[in-house]
Amino acid sequence: MGKRKGKKEGQLETGLKGRSGLVVVAAIILNGTILFLKLAVWQYTGSHSMFAESIHSAADTANQIILAFGIHKSVKNPNPKHPYGYSNMQYISSLISGVAIFCVGTGFSFYHGISGLLHETPIEDYTWAYIVLGGSFFFESITLAMAVISIRRSAKETGVSFLKYVQSGQDPCVNVVLFEDTAAVCGAAVAAACIALTAYLQTSMPDAVGSLLVGCMLAAVSTLIIHTSVPALVGRSIKLDQLDKINAELESDSIIKSIHDVKGIDMGSNMIRYKAEIDINGRELSRLYLETKDLNALIVEVQKFNSIDELQEFILHHGENIVDMMGDEIDRLEKKLSSKFPKVRHIDLELE
């Protein structure tokens, strides 16, 4: 068990062509465009808030490129070096994004904001700043809406609320877009308000404060991203009721006497790893084996034995066949579980 099945007819696309991938690619295109516009306006106006917003967009764009790489890598098939596949690449890329936002985005925004508080700067014409921030607000709202729609659909398919789906971190890359673009929309509004105050009061202090506020928002976003990404990387258990259903299905099979040391690990991306030690019902296994044989022929064969060696060879031959049959039965159980519970993609059944 463990090989990823090919895409079936009617199955949703995955990778960058999937729902999450399209949201991230759209965010890259829009944020990249906004970044160049903000940088041009910052160079023209010298605004601290516009600098913070430029850093914000730069961090968003770079992080979303990292997310796109993580999504692309996550759909690679398992191989001998990575028997459980690459699904955690989405969580790794999300974690990198969270750390990058905190270190780069928050750090630069705070630095520029504090510098603005310590050193007054000349007041410039901020007309272009308002135009770009308005455009940024509009386009960031589009990608934010795309992230919200994607999460709502996924939450509905999973049968949980929007908030619980976000908290579970099932779709880490879309979560990052959701958090980043929420901060971007709020950041554009904050920057515009602070620039307006700067122009009205004829002092650059509100503009510098705006840079600090954007930095605080970036810090909050990075904290949320890290908080929702780390649990999946650590290896969290699936819900108890879900685990009980899988256990019940396995125990209901006549060949299983008992199960022990059961673990159900949420691997993220709607994938579960299930591991259990099983005690095989030897009598039931032997009965199934005997159903495949002609018992009358076996009696005749045994009656012809003239030595212990012949009896020993008979027992060894059928014993080996029963062991082979046990392996086939374990494969059957694994297929049965994966068919009943599609999210269980990796099943490890070990003999006790």
C-alpha positions as CSV (number, residue, x, y, z in Angstrom):
1,M,0.0,0.0,0.0
2,G,1.2,3.5,-0.5
3,K,1.4,4.2,-4.2
4,R,-0.7,7.1,-5.3
5,K,-3.5,6.2,-7.7
6,G,-3.8,7.9,-11.0
7,K,-6.5,10.6,-11.6
8,K,-9.8,8.9,-12.2
9,E,-12.5,10.3,-14.5
10,G,-14.3,13.1,-12.7
11,Q,-11.7,13.5,-10.1
12,L,-10.7,17.1,-9.3
13,E,-7.4,18.4,-10.7
14,T,-4.5,18.7,-8.4
15,G,-1.2,20.7,-8.3
16,L,-1.2,24.1,-9.9
17,K,-4.2,23.2,-12.1
18,G,-6.2,22.4,-9.0
19,R,-8.4,24.7,-7.0
20,S,-5.6,25.8,-4.5
21,G,-3.0,26.1,-7.3
22,L,-5.2,28.4,-9.4
23,V,-5.8,30.7,-6.4
24,V,-2.0,30.9,-5.7
25,V,-1.1,31.5,-9.3
26,A,-3.7,34.3,-9.6
27,A,-2.3,35.8,-6.4
28,I,1.2,35.8,-7.8
29,I,0.2,37.6,-10.9
30,L,-1.8,40.3,-9.2
31,N,0.6,40.8,-6.3
32,G,3.6,41.0,-8.6
33,T,1.8,43.8,-10.6
34,I,0.9,45.7,-7.5
35,L,4.5,45.4,-6.2
36,F,6.0,47.2,-9.2
37,L,3.4,50.0,-8.9
38,K,3.9,50.5,-5.2
39,L,7.7,50.6,-5.7
40,A,7.3,53.3,-8.3
41,V,5.1,55.4,-6.1
42,W,7.3,54.9,-3.1
43,Q,10.3,56.2,-5.2
44,Y,8.2,59.1,-6.3
45,T,6.7,60.1,-2.9
46,G,9.2,58.7,-0.4
47,S,6.2,57.7,1.8
48,H,7.0,55.4,4.7
49,S,3.6,53.7,4.5
50,M,4.2,53.1,0.8
51,F,7.6,51.6,1.5
52,A,5.9,49.2,4.1
53,E,3.2,48.4,1.6
54,S,5.9,47.7,-1.1
55,I,7.7,45.3,1.3
56,H,4.3,43.8,2.1
57,S,3.6,43.1,-1.6
58,A,7.2,41.9,-2.1
59,A,6.9,39.4,0.7
60,D,3.4,38.3,-0.5
61,T,4.7,37.7,-4.1
62,A,7.8,35.9,-3.0
63,N,5.9,33.7,-0.5
64,Q,3.3,32.8,-3.1
65,I,6.0,31.7,-5.5
66,I,7.2,29.5,-2.7
67,L,3.7,28.2,-2.2
68,A,3.3,27.5,-5.9
69,F,6.5,25.4,-5.8
70,G,5.2,23.6,-2.7
71,I,1.9,22.8,-4.5
72,H,3.7,21.6,-7.6
73,K,6.1,19.4,-5.5
74,S,3.3,18.0,-3.3
75,V,1.6,16.0,-6.1
76,K,4.7,14.0,-7.0
77,N,4.3,10.3,-6.8
78,P,5.9,8.3,-3.9
79,N,9.3,6.8,-4.6
80,P,11.8,4.6,-2.7
81,K,13.3,7.7,-1.0
82,H,9.9,9.2,-0.1
83,P,7.5,6.2,0.3
84,Y,4.7,8.5,1.6
85,G,5.0,11.0,-1.2
86,Y,5.5,14.8,-1.0
87,S,2.2,16.0,0.4
88,N,3.9,17.8,3.3
89,M,5.6,20.1,0.9
90,Q,2.6,22.4,1.1
91,Y,3.0,22.7,4.8
92,I,6.8,23.2,4.5
93,S,6.3,26.0,2.0
94,S,3.6,27.6,4.2
95,L,5.9,27.5,7.2
96,I,8.7,29.1,5.1
97,S,6.3,31.8,4.0
98,G,5.2,32.5,7.6
99,V,8.8,32.8,8.8
100,A,9.7,35.0,5.8
101,I,6.8,37.3,6.4
102,F,7.9,37.8,10.0
103,C,11.6,38.2,9.3
104,V,11.5,40.3,6.1
105,G,8.1,42.0,6.0
106,T,7.7,42.8,9.7
107,G,11.4,43.6,10.1
108,F,11.6,46.1,7.3
109,S,8.3,47.7,8.1
110,F,9.3,48.3,11.7
111,Y,12.7,49.6,10.6
112,H,11.3,52.1,8.2
113,G,8.5,53.1,10.6
114,I,10.9,53.8,13.5
115,S,13.3,55.6,11.1
116,G,10.4,57.8,10.0
117,L,9.5,58.6,13.6
118,L,13.1,59.6,14.4
119,H,13.7,61.6,11.2
120,E,11.0,63.9,9.7
121,T,10.8,63.7,5.9
122,P,9.5,66.4,3.4
123,I,5.8,66.2,2.5
124,E,5.2,65.2,-1.1
125,D,2.2,65.0,-3.5
126,Y,0.5,61.7,-2.6
127,T,-2.0,61.6,-5.5
128,W,-0.3,58.6,-7.1
129,A,-0.1,56.8,-3.7
130,Y,-3.9,57.0,-3.3
131,I,-4.4,55.7,-6.9
132,V,-2.1,52.7,-6.4
133,L,-3.4,51.9,-2.9
134,G,-7.0,52.0,-4.3
135,G,-5.9,49.7,-7.1
136,S,-4.1,47.5,-4.6
137,F,-7.3,47.3,-2.4
138,F,-9.3,46.3,-5.4
139,F,-7.0,43.6,-6.8
140,E,-6.1,42.2,-3.4
141,S,-9.9,41.9,-2.7
142,I,-10.2,39.8,-5.8
143,T,-7.6,37.2,-4.7
144,L,-9.0,37.4,-1.2
145,A,-12.5,36.5,-2.6
146,M,-11.0,33.7,-4.6
147,A,-9.4,32.3,-1.4
148,V,-12.6,32.6,0.5
149,I,-14.6,30.9,-2.2
150,S,-12.1,28.0,-2.5
151,I,-12.1,27.5,1.3
152,R,-15.9,27.6,1.5
153,R,-16.2,24.9,-1.2
154,S,-13.6,22.7,0.5
155,A,-15.2,23.2,3.9
156,K,-18.6,22.2,2.5
157,E,-17.1,19.1,0.9
158,T,-15.5,18.2,4.2
159,G,-18.6,18.9,6.2
160,V,-17.1,21.5,8.6
161,S,-17.6,25.2,9.0
162,F,-15.4,27.8,7.3
163,L,-13.6,28.7,10.5
164,K,-12.9,25.1,11.5
165,Y,-11.5,24.3,8.0
166,V,-9.1,27.3,8.2
167,Q,-8.0,26.3,11.7
168,S,-7.5,22.7,10.7
169,G,-4.9,23.8,8.1
170,Q,-6.2,21.2,5.5
171,D,-5.4,23.6,2.7
172,P,-2.3,25.5,3.9
173,C,-1.4,27.3,0.7
174,V,-4.9,28.8,0.3
175,N,-4.8,29.7,4.0
176,V,-1.6,31.7,3.4
177,V,-3.3,33.6,0.5
178,L,-6.4,34.2,2.8
179,F,-4.3,35.6,5.6
180,E,-1.9,37.6,3.4
181,D,-4.6,39.2,1.3
182,T,-6.7,40.0,4.4
183,A,-3.7,41.8,5.8
184,A,-3.1,43.4,2.3
185,V,-6.6,44.8,2.1
186,C,-6.4,46.1,5.6
187,G,-2.9,47.4,5.0
188,A,-3.9,49.3,2.0
189,A,-6.7,51.0,3.9
190,V,-4.4,51.8,6.9
191,A,-1.7,53.2,4.6
192,A,-4.2,55.4,2.7
193,A,-5.5,56.7,6.0
194,C,-2.1,57.5,7.4
195,I,-1.0,59.2,4.2
196,A,-4.1,61.3,4.3
197,L,-3.3,62.3,7.9
198,T,0.2,63.1,6.8
199,A,-1.0,65.4,4.0
200,Y,-3.6,67.0,6.3
201,L,-1.3,67.6,9.3
202,Q,1.7,68.3,7.2
203,T,3.9,66.0,9.2
204,S,5.3,62.6,8.3
205,M,4.7,61.1,11.7
206,P,1.3,59.5,10.8
207,D,2.9,58.0,7.7
208,A,5.6,56.4,9.9
209,V,3.0,55.1,12.3
210,G,1.3,53.5,9.3
211,S,4.4,51.6,8.5
212,L,4.5,50.3,12.1
213,L,0.8,49.3,11.9
214,V,1.4,47.4,8.6
215,G,4.4,45.7,10.3
216,C,2.1,44.6,13.2
217,M,-0.4,43.1,10.7
218,L,2.4,41.2,9.0
219,A,3.5,39.8,12.4
220,A,0.0,38.7,13.1
221,V,-0.3,37.0,9.7
222,S,3.0,35.2,10.1
223,T,1.9,33.9,13.5
224,L,-1.4,32.5,12.1
225,I,0.4,30.9,9.2
226,I,3.0,29.2,11.4
227,H,0.2,28.2,13.9
228,T,-1.8,26.4,11.2
229,S,1.2,24.8,9.4
230,V,3.2,23.3,12.3
231,P,0.7,20.7,13.6
232,A,0.5,18.9,10.3
233,L,4.3,18.7,10.1
234,V,4.5,17.4,13.7
235,G,2.0,14.6,12.9
236,R,-1.4,15.1,14.5
237,S,-4.0,12.3,15.1
238,I,-7.2,12.2,13.2
239,K,-10.5,12.7,15.1
240,L,-11.4,9.9,17.5
241,D,-14.8,9.2,15.9
242,Q,-13.1,8.9,12.4
243,L,-10.5,6.5,13.8
244,D,-13.2,4.4,15.5
245,K,-15.1,4.0,12.2
246,I,-11.9,2.7,10.5
247,N,-11.2,0.4,13.4
248,A,-14.8,-0.9,13.4
249,E,-14.6,-1.7,9.7
250,L,-11.3,-3.6,10.1
251,E,-12.5,-5.5,13.2
252,S,-15.8,-6.5,11.4
253,D,-13.8,-8.8,9.1
254,S,-14.0,-12.4,10.0
255,I,-10.3,-13.0,9.6
256,I,-9.4,-10.4,12.3
257,K,-9.3,-11.6,15.9
258,S,-8.2,-8.3,17.4
259,I,-6.3,-5.1,16.6
260,H,-3.7,-3.2,18.7
261,D,-1.5,-0.2,18.7
262,V,-3.7,1.7,16.3
263,K,-2.6,5.1,14.9
264,G,-4.4,7.4,12.5
265,I,-2.2,10.3,11.4
266,D,-3.5,13.3,9.5
267,M,-0.9,13.9,6.8
268,G,-2.7,17.0,5.4
269,S,-4.1,17.6,2.0
270,N,-7.0,15.2,2.8
271,M,-4.7,12.3,3.3
272,I,-4.5,9.9,6.2
273,R,-2.0,7.3,7.3
274,Y,-3.4,4.4,9.2
275,K,-1.3,1.9,11.1
276,A,-2.4,-1.1,13.2
277,E,-1.1,-4.3,14.6
278,I,-3.5,-7.2,13.8
279,D,-4.0,-10.6,15.3
280,I,-5.2,-13.0,12.6
281,N,-7.9,-15.6,13.3
282,G,-5.9,-18.7,12.5
283,R,-8.9,-21.0,12.4
284,E,-10.8,-18.7,10.0
285,L,-7.7,-18.4,7.8
286,S,-7.3,-22.2,7.7
287,R,-11.0,-22.7,6.9
288,L,-10.7,-20.3,4.0
289,Y,-7.7,-22.2,2.7
290,L,-9.4,-25.5,3.1
291,E,-12.4,-24.2,1.0
292,T,-10.0,-24.0,-1.9
293,K,-9.0,-27.6,-1.6
294,D,-10.6,-31.0,-2.3
295,L,-10.7,-32.6,1.2
296,N,-11.3,-36.0,-0.1
297,A,-8.2,-35.8,-2.3
298,L,-6.2,-34.6,0.7
299,I,-7.4,-37.7,2.8
300,V,-6.3,-40.0,0.0
301,E,-3.0,-38.2,-0.2
302,V,-2.4,-38.5,3.6
303,Q,-3.3,-42.2,3.6
304,K,-0.6,-43.0,1.1
305,F,2.2,-41.6,3.4
306,N,4.7,-44.2,4.5
307,S,7.1,-42.0,6.4
308,I,7.4,-39.0,8.7
309,D,9.3,-37.2,6.0
310,E,6.3,-37.4,3.6
311,L,4.0,-36.0,6.4
312,Q,6.5,-33.3,7.2
313,E,6.7,-32.2,3.5
314,F,2.9,-32.2,3.3
315,I,2.6,-29.9,6.3
316,L,5.4,-27.6,5.1
317,H,3.8,-27.3,1.7
318,H,0.3,-26.4,2.9
319,G,1.7,-24.2,5.7
320,E,3.6,-22.2,3.1
321,N,0.4,-21.8,1.1
322,I,-1.5,-20.7,4.1
323,V,1.1,-18.0,4.8
324,D,0.9,-16.8,1.2
325,M,-2.9,-16.7,1.6
326,M,-2.5,-14.6,4.7
327,G,-0.5,-12.0,2.7
328,D,-3.3,-12.0,0.1
329,E,-5.9,-11.4,2.9
330,I,-3.9,-8.5,4.3
331,D,-3.8,-7.0,0.8
332,R,-7.6,-7.5,0.6
333,L,-8.1,-5.8,4.0
334,E,-6.0,-2.8,2.8
335,K,-8.0,-2.4,-0.4
336,K,-11.2,-2.7,1.6
337,L,-10.2,0.1,3.9
338,S,-9.0,2.4,1.1
339,S,-12.2,1.8,-0.8
340,K,-14.4,2.5,2.2
341,F,-12.3,5.5,3.4
342,P,-10.8,7.3,0.3
343,K,-8.8,9.7,2.5
344,V,-6.8,6.7,4.0
345,R,-4.0,6.8,1.4
346,H,-1.4,4.8,3.3
347,I,-2.2,1.7,5.3
348,D,0.3,-0.3,7.4
349,L,-1.2,-3.5,8.8
350,E,1.4,-5.4,10.8
351,L,1.1,-8.9,12.3
352,E,1.2,-8.9,16.0
